[in-house]
């Protein structure tokens, strides 16, 4: 009976078609978790500055990441993990709460409204149309741009590149012990991949963490932590206050950034994992978008900012993850982290940074699919892949490339040959640029 159940699950998750197995999926899910586990502590640290209790947000972060990732894996059957998004949590704290003087309860209400809007837009098919309107020519550029983005995050976390007032970025201190540890991890994971060792990413991260602990580079200061702390934020959102005119602007930003960040992540990870069908479309796109919207609503109710798809999911894909089991495993690890959160904090950034650098390099393989001989494709593609890392935003990169693509099509007299929604989205992107550029 157990064997029959396992076989049924393998059929449901299409193991044969995807060429995967349980061992590979579990390793991939663990790899994704370890790579994105930093959010367990970073998200509470950011939202704590908005006045939210650290302990409560930590519990909400783990709970929502677990729920969202398991939902994505079980319902949509994709290896895309989810958690409260970086960038949107900073917008929540520094722009909405501290900048505008909005109470965090009201900001949570805005997140809830944006989640409901996502759900309704998915229900009537608008979000699906937006995904389908993105030119297939830009898919490879989005995937490559996300690769550069991930690599840049990894290089920064490793201390290999650092900010510079003169040149924006420059070479870091390669004699710093943490940077040396990251370089060790980079070499180790590369060697394991070159020798085709299964679970190379996860092994590399764990061995690098152990090496860091051996040389006193792992800073672990566990504090008191109780699951009951989530009561301080759960259900405390103020939807009525958020629905007033002043809150609509906040809702729009949450809605817009989350929409295009998720679309970009979906395209990038899907392209790398080979999840597109023969028509260059993503099967079960409706389920993916419903999972995303539901996760954001759940996040606001639990007490955290917008829940999004994570580009670190690419680490699991590179490790071989192809089905929803990868995301389910990641979600289970987040659930376990609810009870052992302080232990998870022992993994240093210098141990996960090498994995991000390598994932970024492997995602650049998509760049060869871009038709560099056609300026109408090459220029928008270049703007997309370069703007994503340099503006530190998938949404911005997609906006630059999409707008350039639409304008070049119009100038080439191909107005009628282009999807009508392309023109509407291009106009919205231009309005967004104007809005963001206001002094």
Protein Blocks (a to p, Z undefined) as FASTA:
>chain_A
ZZmmmmmmmmmnommmnopafklmmmmmmmmmmmmmmmmmmmmmmmmmnopafklmmmmm
mmmmmmmmmmmmmmnopabdcdddehjlmmmmmmmmmmnopafklmmmmmmmmmmmmmmm
mmnommmmmmmmpcfklmmmmmmmmmmmmmmmmmmmnomaccdfklopacddfkbmklmm
mmmmmmmmmmmmmnopghklmmmmmmmmmmmmmnopaccddddddfklmmmmgopacfkl
mmpmklmmmmmmmmmmmmmmmmmmmmmmmmmnopacfkopaehklmmmmmmmmmmmmmmm
nopacddddfklmmmmmnopabfklmmmmmmmmmmmmmmmmmmmmpcfklmmmmmmmmmm
mmmmmmmmpcfkbmklmmmmmmmmmmmmmnopaklmmmmmmmmmmmmmmmnopmmmpcfk
lmmmmmmmmmmmmmmmpZZ
